[in-house]
Amino acid sequence: MTANCSHLTGIQDVKPSARGCEECLKSGSPWVHLRICRTCGHVGCCDDSPNRHATKHFHATSHPIIEGYDPPEGWGWCYVDEVMFDLRDRMTPQWGPIPRFV
């Protein structure tokens, strides 16, 4: 995995905002996989999900780094630099069981 990212120093240890995609849980929408923002802890659904809430969160906030989160997968993605990198040594612990919709 590539680590050519100018935003790696901004990665924070975060607390997940929800036990699933925050917006999908509120609306009852399904998701495929979860991503967690490593700036603020927002949990959103991936781009294979109908609503793409993780990417929408990036566009609304400019928070650049997400982590694969269901279960913690050990990789990160920078939306700005469009690179994937290893987060196995800094994974966000899962916050309880994650409900499944899809």
N, C-alpha and C positions, 0 to 999 in steps of 0.2 A: 504494500500500500504506500502511496506517495505521501510525503510529509512536507511538501513545498507550499506552505500556507503562512501568510503574514498575520494570521489571527490566532495562532495557537497559544500565545501568551495570555489571551483573554479568556481561556477556558476556565470556568468556575466550577466548584463543587456545589451542586444544586439539590434542592428538595423538589421532587416531582409535584406538579400542580394538581394532578388527579391520578386516579388508578386506571385511566384509559384516556382516549382523546377527549380533552376537556370540552370542546365544542360538540363533538358527536354524542357524548354522554348527555348533554343538555338537550339536544334535538332528537335523540333516538336514532341517529344515523349509524350505518355500519362503517367499519374500518378494516383494513387488511393488516397493517403493521404500525407500530408506534415509533415516534421519534421524540427525543427530549432536547429542549434548547439548553445548551451549556452556558448560557448567559443568565437566564432567569428561572429555568425549571419548567417552562410551559411544556405540556405533553400534547402533541398533535399527531394526526395520522399522516401516513406516508403518501407519496405521489401515486401509488397504485390504488389508493383509497378514493372513493367518490368525491370527497370534499377537500383533500390535500391541505389539511389544516396546518401542518408543520411548515410548508412552503408559504402559506398565507401569513403565518406568524412572522416569518423572515421578512416578507414584503412590508408588513405593517410596522415592524420594530427595527429592522436592519441588524438583528442579532445573527451573527454569521455561522455559528457552529451548532450542529445537531449531533446526537448520538443515537445509534440504533438501540431501541429500548425494550423490546418485548420478546423474550427476556433480554437483559443487557447483553449486547452482541459483541462489544469490544472494538467497534469501529466508529469513527466520526466522519462528518462531511462538512466542508466549508462551502456555503452557497456562493460567497464572493469569489474565492479563488478556484472553485469547482474542483476540489481535490478531496480524496478520501485518505484517512490516516488511522493509525493504530491508537486505540484508547484502552487496550486491555489492562494497563496498569492504573487507569483512572476511571473505570466504569462507575456509573451511577447505580447504587443498589436499587433493586426493584422494591416498590412500595406496596406490598400486599399483592394478593391475587388480581390479575388483570381480567376483566370480563371479556368474553368473546362474542362478537356480533356477526362475523363473517366466517 
